[in-house]
Each structure stands twice: as structure tokens, then as C-alpha cells.
Amino acid sequence: MRFLDILSVLSKSSPYAVSTERQDSISAELDEVKKYLYIETDIQKDFESHLTSLSPGSKKIIFLCGSSGDGKSEILTQYASKFSHKAEFHLDATHSFEPDESAISTLDRVFSAYESSRQALVVGINIGMMGNYVEEGSSASVRNAIANYLDSKVSSSECVFLNFEDYPKFDLTSAGHSSKFVKAILNRITKQEGNIIRQYFDREKGGHDGNKLLCTNYQLLSIPEIQDRIVDVLFKARLIKDQFLTARTLLDFIHTLLSPEGYLFDNMFDASDNEISSKIVDFDPADIRTENVDKFLLSTSLGLPDKGFEEFKSYLSSEFGISPSKNSHSYLRLFYLLGSADMANNYHRDFCEDFEEPLLDKYAKVWNLHTHYVGDKEEKRQLKAFYKETIFSAIHTYINRNAKSIAKGKFLISSHNGYQIMSEVEMEPDFMAIQNASPTNTSCFVAHISVEGKSVSMPVNINLLNMMNRIIGGYRPNKHDKNTIVILDDFADHIADIASSKDRLTIVKGGLTISLRHDDDEIEVSGV
């Protein structure tokens, strides 16, 4: 079997993409590769622990829930026969037993059978189907348990919920981001020793009719720095594009990268039909414009001599079989993926600063400050600086965007016939709320702000953080930013409500400034 056939196991179109309780083997070789690729996850360990702890006659429903393609079927099929003496297994809650039966009615039958049995029940179910069952299902006890879980994320002694969303694919630390999940799969595919896939690669590379482009892509994927950059890009897709990562989409993405239709560095940012690829095309490093990048693009397009670049291309050709190209954008993508890798004359390192992403670093830092805040003096200093320089500055600029000139600390409440009504508002980070807040996943952190002594919260994702940075720099949001700016609008409404209830207001029109002060039953006016 050829290397390309072996890699087909990774594709979403492969019959191996979804595990079923099939008895017949499709291919002994592909079965072996599929088995080799499987990596035990934390949710699987917890799932097995729950099954192992079941005593004879236990009456409990264990829901394994998440999104399509996250690996529910893989885990369920692995344990269905092993624990059949302890529990009944319903592997897919989207399926029905009969052609004219709905998935909901099938679940009704499954739960009804469970009520009259002496065994536990295991159900593989998507989050969407859980919501549907709450609306349409017949079992009141199950409906209530699911509704309670969806509302509070809490299991009960009768119904246990193991949700893939509670096992994040990415970790954020003060040092940055990482993904054990992605790195484990990439390492399993490319490691040097004990790797059945590499055996087929070695055979393909050594053959007289080997697929050279496919082998080149596999060699590139084996470079640790390229694997790290892949993690970077996937993390950006999660934060910026809200792209969830499942085992199935990741494996299919890797299959896309290895495609012999083009080099890996071009495949990476080609808008293929892969769910992830369609999102990260917007992160193409070839679109970055800096003085250094523009100089490279111009010199290569004019054919100007560059001894260092020629030496680097010669190395790529001899070591990886990468044919020299006139497409300078492809080389920029390769430079980006290589990052700080030590290779040949390290020509690619000249572009490391051009590819730096301070927004990711800033997000990781403030996310950790919020998530792990314990009241430390240095933590408090850093948070205070972030709130003052970013959040408060952006809010002040955004709310007062229609005011010609306004003093620091004052906020525009409304405008009437050319008169602008404004008020001073004191804002401070609400450190107590930050310290007592529940942990959030990596997709956002919650900013807690004390506005005139009243606590107000605002979820901040990386898109909003980026928008606030741009607003501070003078950007005026427009209709294309509505999905992000709606959060600022909501917070602005809170500010306006609090500001309008203050006992001091200022009215401005042209050079006229009128101050109003409410004292008991009287209104004191000055500046007229």
C-alpha cells in the first residue's frame, strides 16, 4: 500500500473518520494505522473511571456529550463491549432504530428501557440534541437533569455529564499558549521511532516512483518549529474565528497540509473544503506588510541578487526537494512556518520580527491575570495598568466619539439640538469581583469594573481586545464591526444610566458650558 493511501485514514471522507461497531475489517493495514493514531485523552480517562466505578445494579445515566467529530464514537465503541455487563450503550443520540422513527422518540424508548432495567445507561449525544430533548422529550426526569446541566454545568448522582467542551484543547499560561492535544497528534504522525506511518514514508521516499511532493510535505511537518507554528495558527482560529477543534477536523486538516497538490506552506493557507483551512486563510503571512517584507517582495520580483537567499533556496532544494520558485509569497509562508528553526544559513530568521503577534501575547497575559488573580501586589499593579491604559481609555474614546472635546473622566450621555450632556464618572477595576469570579475558558476573560461603586462586568475576547487597541489608536468602528462592538455598546449603556443619575451634570454647546448640581430639592446652575 502506498504512502498516500495510508494517509487517507486522516481524511474526513475516510470510512475511518467515524468509528462504528462494524465487525468486518476494511483493510488490515489501515486498521493498524487507525489504531496507532489513537491517543488517550483526559476525558477518556474520566469516562473509564466512571464506568469502572459502576457497581452491579447501579442506576445511573452517563452522558458523553460534545460536538460532532470530537471523538465520542471512538471512545464509546472502545468501551461498549468491555463494559456491556455494567451498562447499556446508546452510541449516537442522533440516530433512530426505525426509518420512520425520530431521534427524540428513539431516546424516549432508550430512557424508558433504562427505567425498567437494572443497569446503568451510557449515551453519546451532541449538545444540540440535548437542547432538543429538553424541548420535545417525554422523560421528565431526564429533561430536568439535562436542563439543569445546560443551565449550571453541574451533574447529579443520577445523571453524569462528561462534556468535551470542559476539556479545552488549548492551555494558556503566563508564558503563552500550548496544546498537548495537537502536539501529541503531530508527534504521533511524525516521530522517528516506533512509527508505522514513517515506515511507509521511508518506503515511499526510497522508491524510484515515490511521490516526492508528498514526502517533502511530510518532512516539513516533522520539523518541531513548524508544528509549534501550526499550534499558533490553530489557537488564533479558536480565539479570532471561534473555530472549535475536534479530533476529526484536526486530522482532516493535517491531511490537507500533506496533500501532494502543493507544498505544505501553501496548503496551509489555501481555502480548501476543510473547516479549519477555510478560517485560517485570513491569517496568510504573505499578506503582512512591513518595510522588511516589502523590500523582500520587491527585490525578488525585480530579480535583484541576494546571495543569502540563493544559498537558502539551494539548501531547501537539496535537503527537502523544494523546487526553486518565483513566487515570493510562498517563501514568506515558509519563513513564517519555520519561525526560529536553525536551518542552513538561517535566512528565514531575518523575518521573525515581521511575524510577531503582540496581540496574542497581550491576550495571554491579561487572561492569566484575570484567571489566576489572588490579590498579589504585582498582579494588582499590572491589572490596574491594563484597565487604565486599554479598557478605560478605549471606553472613554468610544463613548465620546461624537464629542468635539471632552475632559478626561467625563462621559457624553446624550445630545439634543447641539447641546451635549455629560457627566464625570469614576471607574476602577473591581479587584474583589476579579478574584471571586468563576474561571472562564480560553476564548474570553471577564473584565470586572466598579463604576461609581456599582459593579459592571464585560466579557472580553481577543477580537474586542483588538478593537479596543484600534479605538485608542484613532479607529472609528463601522457596521462591519457590529459583532464585536455590540459588547462596548452594552457597556456604554450601563455608563450612561449610571452617569445620568448623578447629582452633577455638564451641558456644553460651542463655547458655552453650563454646570448643574442637584442639592436636596434644588438645582444649582452655574456658568450661564
C-alpha positions in Angstrom: 0.0 0.0 0.0 1.3 3.5 -0.9 2.1 6.3 1.5 -0.8 8.4 0.1 -3.3 5.5 0.8 -2.0 5.2 4.4 -2.5 8.9 4.9 -6.1 8.7 3.7 -7.0 7.5 7.2 -6.6 11.1 8.3 -9.2 12.4 5.8 -12.8 13.3 6.9 -14.0 11.4 3.8 -12.4 8.2 5.0 -14.6 5.4 6.4 -12.3 5.6 9.4 -13.4 9.2 10.2 -16.3 7.9 12.3 -16.0 4.8 14.5 -18.8 2.3 14.4 -19.4 -1.1 15.8 -18.6 -2.7 12.4 -17.4 -6.3 12.5 -15.6 -6.5 9.1 -12.2 -5.0 8.6 -11.9 -2.6 5.7 -8.1 -3.1 5.4 -5.7 -4.7 7.9 -3.0 -2.1 7.1 -5.4 0.8 7.5 -6.9 -0.7 10.7 -3.4 -0.8 12.1 -2.7 2.8 11.2 -6.1 3.9 12.7 -5.3 2.1 15.9 -1.8 3.6 16.0 -3.1 7.1 15.6 -5.5 6.9 18.6 -4.4 9.0 21.6 -5.9 8.6 25.1 -7.4 11.9 26.3 -8.3 13.2 29.8 -12.0 12.9 29.1 -11.5 9.2 28.1 -9.7 8.6 31.4 -12.5 10.2 33.4 -15.1 8.2 31.3 -13.4 4.9 32.0 -13.2 5.8 35.7 -16.9 6.4 35.9 -17.6 3.0 34.1 -15.1 1.2 36.4 -16.8 2.6 39.5 -20.2 1.3 38.5 -21.4 -1.4 40.9 -23.8 -4.2 39.8 -27.3 -2.8 39.6 -26.1 0.9 39.5 -28.9 3.1 38.2 -27.1 6.0 36.6 -27.0 7.7 33.2 -23.6 8.7 31.9 -23.9 11.3 29.1 -20.8 11.7 26.9 -21.6 14.9 25.1 -20.0 17.5 22.8 -19.9 18.4 19.2 -19.8 16.3 16.0 -16.3 14.9 15.3 -14.8 15.4 18.8 -14.3 11.7 19.4 -17.4 10.5 21.2 -17.9 7.5 18.9 -14.3 6.5 19.2 -14.5 6.3 23.0 -17.9 4.7 23.1 -17.1 1.9 20.6 -13.9 1.2 22.5 -15.8 0.6 25.8 -19.2 -0.7 24.7 -18.3 -4.4 24.7 -15.9 -4.2 27.6 -18.5 -2.7 30.0 -21.6 -4.3 28.4 -22.1 -6.2 31.7 -22.4 -3.0 33.6 -24.3 -0.6 31.3 -26.4 -0.4 28.1 -24.8 1.8 25.4 -26.6 4.1 23.0 -23.7 5.3 20.9 -25.4 8.1 18.8 -28.4 10.0 20.0 -28.9 11.5 16.5 -29.9 8.1 15.2 -33.2 6.2 15.3 -33.9 2.5 15.5 -36.5 2.6 12.7 -36.7 4.6 9.4 -40.0 6.2 10.4 -38.8 7.0 13.9 -37.2 10.3 15.0 -34.1 10.6 17.2 -36.2 12.0 20.0 -38.7 9.1 20.0 -35.7 6.7 20.0 -34.2 8.4 23.0 -37.6 8.1 24.7 -37.5 4.4 24.1 -33.9 4.2 25.4 -34.7 6.1 28.6 -37.9 4.1 29.1 -36.0 0.9 28.9 -33.5 2.2 31.3 -36.2 3.0 33.9 -37.3 -0.7 33.9 -33.8 -2.2 33.8 -31.2 -2.8 36.5 -28.3 -1.5 34.6 -26.7 1.9 34.0 -27.0 3.7 30.7 -24.4 5.4 28.6 -25.5 7.8 25.9 -23.4 9.6 23.3 -25.1 12.9 22.5 -24.5 16.3 20.9 -25.1 19.5 22.8 -27.8 20.5 20.2 -29.7 17.2 20.7 -29.6 17.7 24.4 -31.4 21.0 24.0 -33.9 19.4 21.6 -34.7 16.7 24.1 -35.4 19.3 26.8 -38.0 20.8 24.4 -39.5 17.6 23.0 -38.6 14.6 25.1 -41.1 12.5 27.1 -38.9 11.5 30.1 -39.5 14.3 32.7 -36.6 13.3 34.9 -34.1 13.2 32.1 -35.4 16.5 30.7 -35.0 18.2 34.0 -31.5 16.7 34.5 -30.3 17.9 31.1 -31.9 21.3 31.5 -30.2 21.7 34.9 -26.9 20.8 33.4 -27.2 23.1 30.4 -28.0 25.9 32.8 -25.5 25.3 35.6 -23.0 22.8 34.1 -23.5 20.6 37.2 -24.0 16.8 37.1 -26.1 14.9 39.7 -25.7 11.5 41.3 -28.3 10.1 38.8 -27.1 11.8 35.7 -23.4 12.4 35.0 -22.3 14.7 32.1 -18.9 14.4 30.6 -18.6 17.2 28.1 -15.7 17.6 25.6 -16.0 21.4 26.0 -14.9 21.0 29.6 -11.6 19.6 28.4 -10.1 22.5 26.4 -7.7 21.8 23.5 -5.5 24.8 24.3 -3.8 25.9 27.5 -2.9 29.5 28.4 -0.1 30.3 30.8 1.8 33.5 31.5 4.5 32.2 29.1 2.0 31.9 26.3 -0.2 29.2 24.8 0.2 25.5 24.1 -1.8 22.4 23.1 -0.9 18.9 24.3 -3.7 17.6 22.1 -2.4 19.0 18.8 1.3 18.3 19.7 0.5 14.7 20.7 -1.2 14.0 17.3 1.5 15.7 15.3 4.2 13.8 17.2 2.4 10.5 16.7 2.2 11.1 13.0 5.8 12.2 12.5 8.0 10.7 15.3 11.2 8.9 14.3 10.9 5.7 16.3 8.1 3.2 16.6 6.0 4.9 13.9 4.2 2.8 11.4 3.4 5.9 9.3 7.1 6.8 9.0 7.8 3.2 7.7 5.5 3.9 4.7 7.2 7.3 4.3 10.6 5.7 4.2 9.5 3.2 1.6 7.9 6.0 -0.5 10.9 8.2 -0.3 13.3 5.4 -1.3 11.2 4.1 -4.2 12.1 5.1 -7.8 8.5 6.3 -8.4 7.9 7.9 -5.0 5.6 10.9 -4.6 8.3 13.5 -4.0 6.0 16.3 -3.1 4.1 14.2 -0.5 7.4 13.2 1.0 8.6 16.8 1.1 5.4 17.8 3.0 5.9 15.0 5.5 9.5 16.1 6.1 8.3 19.7 6.7 5.5 18.5 9.1 8.2 16.7 11.1 10.0 19.9 11.9 9.2 20.8 15.6 9.2 24.6 14.9 6.6 24.1 12.1 4.5 22.0 14.5 4.7 24.8 17.0 3.6 27.3 14.4 0.6 25.1 13.4 -0.4 25.3 17.1 -0.2 29.1 16.9 -2.4 29.2 13.8 -5.0 26.8 15.3 -5.1 28.8 18.5 -5.7 32.0 16.5 -8.5 30.3 14.7 -10.0 29.4 18.0 -9.8 32.8 19.5 -10.4 35.1 16.5 -12.7 32.9 14.3 -14.4 30.9 17.2 -13.3 27.7 15.4 -13.7 24.7 17.7 -11.1 22.0 17.3 -12.2 18.4 17.2 -10.1 15.2 16.5 -11.8 14.8 13.2 -11.3 18.3 11.9 -7.7 18.3 13.1 -6.8 15.0 11.3 -8.5 16.2 8.2 -6.6 19.5 8.4 -3.3 17.6 8.7 -4.4 15.5 5.6 -4.9 18.8 3.8 -1.4 20.0 4.8 0.2 16.9 3.4 -1.8 16.9 0.2 0.5 16.4 -2.9 -1.4 19.1 -4.7 1.0 21.7 -3.3 3.8 22.4 -0.8 2.7 22.3 2.9 3.4 26.0 3.4 1.0 26.9 0.5 -1.6 24.2 1.5 -1.6 25.7 5.0 -3.3 28.9 3.7 -5.2 27.6 0.8 -9.0 27.8 1.2 -9.8 24.1 0.9 -13.0 22.4 1.9 -11.5 21.7 5.3 -13.4 23.5 8.1 -10.2 24.9 9.7 -8.5 25.8 6.4 -11.5 28.0 5.4 -10.9 30.1 8.6 -7.1 30.5 8.7 -6.9 31.7 5.1 -7.2 35.2 6.6 -4.0 34.6 8.6 -1.9 34.3 5.5 1.6 35.7 6.4 2.0 36.7 2.8 -0.5 39.5 3.4 1.7 41.1 6.1 3.2 44.4 5.1 6.3 45.7 6.8 9.3 47.5 5.4 11.4 44.3 5.5 8.7 42.2 3.8 8.0 44.8 1.1 11.8 45.0 0.4 12.0 41.2 0.0 8.9 41.2 -2.3 10.3 44.0 -4.4 13.8 42.6 -4.7 12.6 39.1 -5.7 10.1 40.5 -8.2 12.9 42.5 -9.8 15.3 39.6 -9.7 17.9 41.5 -7.7 20.9 39.4 -6.5 20.6 38.1 -2.9 23.4 35.7 -2.1 21.9 34.6 1.2 18.5 33.9 -0.3 20.1 31.9 -3.1 22.1 29.8 -0.6 18.9 29.2 1.4 17.0 28.1 -1.7 19.8 25.8 -2.7 19.6 24.1 0.8 15.8 23.7 0.5 16.2 22.0 -2.8 18.9 19.6 -1.7 17.5 18.8 1.7 13.8 18.8 1.1 13.4 18.7 -2.6 11.6 22.1 -2.7 11.9 23.4 -6.3 13.1 27.0 -6.7 10.1 29.2 -7.3 9.5 32.8 -8.5 6.5 33.0 -6.1 8.0 35.1 -3.2 4.7 34.8 -1.3 5.3 31.1 -0.9 8.7 31.7 0.6 7.2 34.2 3.1 4.8 31.4 4.2 7.7 29.1 4.6 9.7 31.7 6.6 6.7 32.1 8.8 6.2 28.4 9.5 9.9 27.9 10.2 10.0 30.6 12.8 13.2 30.5 14.7 14.3 27.0 13.5 18.0 26.5 13.0 18.3 25.8 9.3 21.1 26.3 6.7 22.2 30.0 6.8 19.0 30.9 8.8 17.9 33.4 6.1 14.3 33.0 7.3 15.1 34.4 10.7 15.5 37.8 9.2 11.7 37.9 9.1 11.0 36.7 12.7 10.1 40.2 13.9 7.8 40.8 11.0 5.7 37.8 12.0 5.5 38.6 15.7 1.9 38.8 17.1 1.8 41.1 20.2 -2.0 40.8 20.4 -1.8 37.1 21.2 0.9 37.7 23.8 -1.1 40.5 25.4 -4.3 38.5 25.4 -2.5 35.5 27.1 -1.0 37.8 29.7 -4.3 39.5 30.7 -6.3 36.3 30.5 -3.9 34.8 33.0 -4.0 37.8 35.2 -7.8 37.5 35.4 -8.0 33.8 35.7 -5.3 33.3 38.4 -5.6 36.6 40.3 -5.1 36.1 44.0 -4.5 39.7 45.1 -0.8 39.8 44.7 0.7 43.3 44.7 2.4 42.9 41.3 -0.7 41.3 39.8 -2.8 44.2 41.0 -0.3 46.7 39.6 -0.4 45.0 36.1 -4.2 44.7 36.1 -4.6 48.3 37.1 -2.3 49.4 34.3 -4.2 47.3 31.7 -7.6 48.6 32.8 -6.4 52.2 32.8 -4.4 52.1 29.5 -6.6 49.8 27.5 -10.1 49.3 28.8 -10.9 52.7 30.3 -9.1 54.6 27.6 -11.0 52.7 24.8 -14.3 53.1 26.6 -13.7 56.9 27.1 -12.7 57.3 23.5 -15.6 55.2 22.1 -18.4 56.8 24.2 -17.2 60.3 23.5 -16.5 59.7 19.8 -19.2 62.3 18.9 -18.0 64.9 21.3 -15.7 67.5 19.9 -13.6 67.9 23.0 -14.2 66.4 26.4 -12.2 66.3 29.6 -10.7 63.1 30.9 -13.1 61.3 33.2 -16.2 62.8 31.7 -18.6 60.9 29.5 -21.1 62.0 26.9 -24.6 60.9 28.0 -26.7 62.4 25.1 -27.0 65.2 22.6 -30.0 67.5 22.0 -30.2 70.2 19.4 -26.5 70.8 19.5 -26.3 70.7 23.3 -24.2 67.8 24.7 -25.0 66.5 28.2 -22.1 64.9 30.0 -21.0 63.8 33.5 -18.0 62.7 35.4 -17.8 59.0 36.1 -15.3 57.2 38.3 -14.2 53.8 37.1 -11.8 51.4 38.8 -11.0 47.7 38.4 -13.2 45.6 40.7 -10.5 43.5 42.2 -12.8 41.7 44.6 -15.0 40.6 41.7 -12.0 39.6 39.7 -10.7 37.4 42.5 -14.0 35.8 43.2 -15.0 35.2 39.5 -15.6 31.7 38.2 -12.9 30.5 35.8 -13.5 31.0 32.0 -12.3 29.1 29.1 -9.6 30.4 26.9 -12.0 32.1 24.4 -12.5 35.1 26.7 -12.0 36.7 30.1 -14.4 38.8 32.1 -13.4 42.4 32.9 -15.0 43.5 36.2 -15.3 47.3 36.7 -16.6 49.4 39.5 -18.5 52.3 38.0 -19.3 54.8 40.8 -19.3 51.9 43.2 -21.6 49.7 41.1 -20.1 46.5 39.8 -20.4 46.0 36.0 -18.9 43.1 34.0 -17.9 42.9 30.4 -16.7 39.7 28.5 -13.6 40.4 26.5 -12.4 38.1 23.7 -9.4 38.7 21.5 -11.5 40.5 18.9 -12.8 43.0 21.4 -9.3 43.5 22.8 -8.0 44.2 19.3 -10.9 46.6 18.7 -10.1 48.5 21.9 -6.4 48.8 20.9 -7.5 50.2 17.5 -10.0 52.6 19.0 -7.2 54.0 21.2 -5.2 54.4 18.0 -8.0 56.5 16.4 -10.1 53.9 14.6 -13.8 54.6 14.3 -15.8 51.4 14.3 -18.4 50.9 11.5 -21.2 48.5 10.6 -18.7 45.7 9.7 -17.6 45.7 13.4 -21.1 45.2 14.8 -20.5 41.6 16.2 -17.6 42.9 18.3 -18.8 46.5 19.1 -22.1 45.4 20.5 -20.3 44.5 23.7 -19.0 48.0 24.0 -22.4 49.4 23.2 -23.9 47.4 26.0 -21.3 48.7 28.4 -21.8 52.2 27.2 -25.5 52.0 28.1 -24.5 51.0 31.6 -22.2 54.0 31.8 -25.0 56.3 30.5 -27.5 55.0 33.0 -25.1 55.5 36.0 -23.9 58.9 34.7 -27.4 60.3 34.1 -28.4 59.5 37.7 -25.5 61.6 39.2 -26.2 64.8 41.0 -23.8 66.8 38.8 -24.2 67.2 35.0 -22.5 69.5 32.5 -24.1 70.9 29.3 -21.9 72.1 26.5 -22.6 73.9 23.3 -19.9 75.7 21.4 -18.1 77.9 23.9 -20.9 77.7 26.4 -20.5 75.4 29.4 -23.3 75.0 32.0 -22.9 73.1 35.2 -25.9 71.6 37.0 -25.8 70.4 40.6 -28.7 68.7 42.4 -28.8 69.6 46.1 -31.8 68.3 48.0 -34.8 69.8 46.2 -32.9 72.5 44.4 -30.9 72.6 41.2 -27.8 74.8 41.3 -26.9 76.3 37.9 -23.5 77.9 37.1 -21.7 79.1 34.0 -24.8 80.8 32.4 
